[in-house]
Amino acid sequence: MAAVSLRLGDLVWGKLGRYPPWPGKIVNPPKDLKKPRGKKCFFVKFFGTEDHAWIKVEQLKPYHAHKEEMIKINKGKRFQQAVDAVEEFLRRAKGKDQDLTIPESSTIKGMMAGTMAAFKWQPTVNEPVKDADPHFHHFLLSQTEKPAVCYQAITKKLKICEEETGSTSIQAADSTAVNGSITPTDKKIGFLGLGLMGSGIVSNLLKMGHTVTVWNRTAEKCDLFIQEGARLGRTPAEVVSTCDITFACVSDPKAAKDLVLGPSGVLQGIRPGKCYVDMSTVDADTVTELAQVIVSRGGRFLEAPVSGNQQLSNDGMLVILAAGDRGLYEDCSSCFQAMGKTSFFLGEVGNAAKMMLIVNMVQGSFMATIAEGLTLAQVTGQSQQTFLDILNQGQLASIFLDQKCQNILQGNFKPDFYLKYIQKDLRLAIALGDAVNHPTPMAAAANEVYKRAKALDQSDNDMSAVYRAYIH
């Protein structure tokens, strides 16, 4: 088979993981981003998104030569917007050839070469796809919306698609750049809990065409979603009994148990075949207990806590950690694509809870350290803004760092992730360490700082309000 001839600047169709092809352009990667080892690949910027990825050459096709073919197999709204963006790019380029950033010789000749006719792309987009090379690394970047720091606060997200044998196999399912073109499940979806995270999740489920029934302890929060097309459930039991898969996202272990075991709770609506997915961040003992009672009634159970904040929830860019019923995980595919950029299956019930607590333990400890550094800079006569600028130029640069520091410098502590919840997660992570006799001294120290912030009435502010624990 003839080799695919592609060059910098070529317009292409890029195939990422198991998702449909997407139009993009081969560009130079950032200077500090190394090319993955192994097979030949190109760095592609996708149209209609802010996403970039290293794509193997065998997963690339010339844009023009395969345009009609790709349009026939993908009808999503965001996909069409991406194609329109390509055509607009071409129209502008044709109007002023002297400013064209892609050489004609590498686009027209490269894309229309006769050898492309022999290029086969298997499997098709209608088949379940796994990366042919399980060790190939996709490096995806999302740029911050702040233009002044976009060059320094690019976040590199390493995604390794791999599947190992055994009960704790890990599988990452990327939906970045293509979750606008998903086909919603025909199953009826229920959702319980419309807090900071749940609200964004439900909004994205509706936008992607899912049929959703909602319930919230404070019923008024359901009104907006009813206007967007959701149905109203009067009780958790009613939602579960009328839906095929019911998701729940509540604040803590007690709330999670009350939702299932309380009056008119989830358990009363469970019967054989009904599915329950708990997205709350709780401890492994709690989620195991809930799994047992759901399964005892013939139901199917999956835990799926999410890593992210309110903004990421609104943007459909959460990271989902799932464990439990593998078949149910697969049934939730379109829902997870709508609400998140990546989902991981971590094996048996309890694994996702443990992993989520460890992730939030690191995040909470990091936030406390940032606040400590900012206050130490201030009391020693150093500029806090300069301190942030230095961090943004170094190895710690991230959107999280920049946003949280900006919150502090502006005195804006509107909750994006409640301080009381990150302190709860630190407490549970410390208990997890105690259970296996593993030291967690950094988390313990951070936990004390958050407890101090809570004593200063910062519970309902953003986690960045931990800063105030250092200035009182």
Rosetta blueprint (number, residue, H / E / L):
1 M L
2 A L
3 A L
4 V L
5 S L
6 L L
7 R L
8 L L
9 G L
10 D L
11 L E
12 V E
13 W E
14 G E
15 K L
16 L L
17 G L
18 R L
19 Y L
20 P L
21 P L
22 W E
23 P E
24 G E
25 K E
26 I E
27 V L
28 N L
29 P L
30 P L
31 K L
32 D L
33 L L
34 K L
35 K L
36 P L
37 R L
38 G L
39 K L
40 K L
41 C E
42 F E
43 F E
44 V E
45 K E
46 F E
47 F L
48 G L
49 T L
50 E L
51 D L
52 H E
53 A E
54 W E
55 I E
56 K E
57 V H
58 E H
59 Q H
60 L E
61 K E
62 P E
63 Y L
64 H H
65 A H
66 H H
67 K H
68 E H
69 E H
70 M H
71 I H
72 K H
73 I H
74 N L
75 K L
76 G L
77 K H
78 R H
79 F H
80 Q H
81 Q H
82 A H
83 V H
84 D H
85 A H
86 V H
87 E H
88 E H
89 F H
90 L H
91 R H
92 R H
93 A H
94 K H
95 G H
96 K L
97 D H
98 Q H
99 D H
100 L L
101 T L
102 I L
103 P L
104 E H
105 S H
106 S H
107 T H
108 I H
109 K H
110 G H
111 M H
112 M H
113 A L
114 G H
115 T H
116 M H
117 A H
118 A H
119 F L
120 K L
121 W L
122 Q L
123 P L
124 T L
125 V L
126 N L
127 E L
128 P L
129 V L
130 K L
131 D L
132 A L
133 D L
134 P L
135 H L
136 F L
137 H E
138 H E
139 F E
140 L E
141 L E
142 S E
143 Q L
144 T L
145 E L
146 K L
147 P L
148 A L
149 V L
150 C L
151 Y L
152 Q L
153 A L
154 I L
155 T E
156 K E
157 K E
158 L E
159 K E
160 I E
161 C L
162 E L
163 E L
164 E L
165 T L
166 G L
167 S L
168 T L
169 S L
170 I L
171 Q E
172 A E
173 A E
174 D E
175 S L
176 T L
177 A L
178 V L
179 N H
180 G H
181 S H
182 I L
183 T L
184 P L
185 T L
186 D L
187 K L
188 K L
189 I E
190 G E
191 F E
192 L E
193 G L
194 L L
195 G L
196 L H
197 M H
198 G H
199 S H
200 G H
201 I H
202 V H
203 S H
204 N H
205 L H
206 L H
207 K H
208 M L
209 G L
210 H L
211 T L
212 V E
213 T E
214 V E
215 W E
216 N L
217 R L
218 T L
219 A H
220 E H
221 K H
222 C H
223 D H
224 L H
225 F H
226 I H
227 Q H
228 E L
229 G L
230 A L
231 R E
232 L E
233 G L
234 R L
235 T L
236 P H
237 A H
238 E H
239 V H
240 V H
241 S H
242 T H
243 C L
244 D L
245 I E
246 T E
247 F E
248 A E
249 C L
250 V L
251 S L
252 D L
253 P H
254 K H
255 A H
256 A H
257 K H
258 D H
259 L H
260 V H
261 L H
262 G L
263 P L
264 S L
265 G L
266 V H
267 L H
268 Q H
269 G H
270 I L
271 R L
272 P L
273 G L
274 K L
275 C E
276 Y E
277 V E
278 D E
279 M L
280 S L
281 T L
282 V L
283 D L
284 A H
285 D H
286 T H
287 V H
288 T H
289 E H
290 L H
291 A H
292 Q H
293 V H
294 I H
295 V H
296 S H
297 R L
298 G L
299 G L
300 R E
301 F E
302 L E
303 E E
304 A L
305 P L
306 V E
307 S E
308 G L
309 N L
310 Q H
311 Q H
312 L H
313 S H
314 N H
315 D H
316 G L
317 M L
318 L E
319 V E
320 I E
321 L E
322 A E
323 A E
324 G E
325 D L
326 R H
327 G H
328 L H
329 Y H
330 E H
331 D H
332 C L
333 S H
334 S H
335 C H
336 F H
337 Q H
338 A H
339 M H
340 G E
341 K E
342 T E
343 S E
344 F E
345 F E
346 L L
347 G L
348 E L
349 V L
350 G L
351 N H
352 A H
353 A H
354 K H
355 M H
356 M H
357 L H
358 I H
359 V H
360 N H
361 M H
362 V H
363 Q H
364 G H
365 S H
366 F H
367 M H
368 A H
369 T H
370 I H
371 A H
372 E H
373 G H
374 L H
375 T H
376 L H
377 A H
378 Q H
379 V H
380 T L
381 G L
382 Q L
383 S L
384 Q H
385 Q H
386 T H
387 F H
388 L H
389 D H
390 I H
391 L H
392 N H
393 Q H
394 G L
395 Q L
396 L L
397 A L
398 S L
399 I H
400 F H
401 L H
402 D H
403 Q H
404 K H
405 C H
406 Q H
407 N H
408 I H
409 L H
410 Q H
411 G L
412 N L
413 F L
414 K L
415 P L
416 D L
417 F L
418 Y E
419 L H
420 K H
421 Y H
422 I H
423 Q H
424 K H
425 D H
426 L H
427 R H
428 L H
429 A H
430 I H
431 A H
432 L H
433 G H
434 D H
435 A H
436 V L
437 N L
438 H L
439 P L
440 T L
441 P H
442 M H
443 A H
444 A H
445 A H
446 A H
447 N H
448 E H
449 V H
450 Y H
451 K H
452 R H
453 A H
454 K H
455 A H
456 L L
457 D L
458 Q L
459 S L
460 D L
461 N L
462 D E
463 M H
464 S H
465 A H
466 V H
467 Y H
468 R H
469 A H
470 Y H
471 I L
472 H L
